[in-house]
Amino acid sequence: MPAQPDPRCLLELRGPGSSERSLLGPLVRLLGVYGASLPLLVYRVVPVLSGLEAQNLLLPDTIQELQSK
């Protein structure tokens, strides 16, 4: 039987609000009604903005550091 993952670890990896983002993803395609390139623009800009938001975030270097939190 495979080992079950720790639910706390999965919650940390997914992050807060990830389920809401996954629900909104398909709805972005509906923006194509207003312009064919609008969904592509959203799909390209949002990851860049997320990267800028997490720029000063200290991330763990090892699995042991992640588990010690």
N, C-alpha and C positions, 0 to 999 in steps of 0.2 A: 504494500500500500504506500503511495507517495506521501511524503510529508506535507502537512497542511501549512500554508503560509500564515504568518502572524497577521491578523486583521489590522492591527495598529500600524504595521509597516506598510501595508497596502494603502491605508488611509493617508499616510504621510507622502507616499510616492504619487498618489493621485492629486493630492492637494485640495484645498478648499475650492468649491465651485466648479470642479471638473465635470460633474454631471450636468450642470447647467450649460457649460460650454459645449458639451457633446450634443445637447438638445438643440442648441442654436446653430450648429454647423450646417445641417441640411437646409435650414431656413435662409441662410445666406444666398443659396442658389436662386431663391425667389427674387432677389434683387436684380436678376437678369432681365426682368420685365422693364426696368428703368434704364438699363444700359447693358449691353452684352459684356463689357469689360468690368463692370462694377463688382461682381462676385470675385473675380480674379484679383482685383485691387484689394478687396477686404482680406482675402486669403493670404496676400503677400504682406500687407501692412500690419496685421494683428500679431504675427510672430515677431516681427521686428520690434514692435512696441513692448511685447512681453519680454523680449531680451533686454531692452533698455531698462525695464522695471526691475529685472533680476540682476542687473549689472553689479550692484554692490552687495549682493547676497552672498554670505559665506556658506559654501557648500562643503560637505564632508569629503575628504580625500579617500577614505577607506570604508569598507563595510563595517568595521569595528567602530569607527567614529559615528556612523549612522545608527548602529544598534545601541550605543551608549547614551543617545539622546532620549 
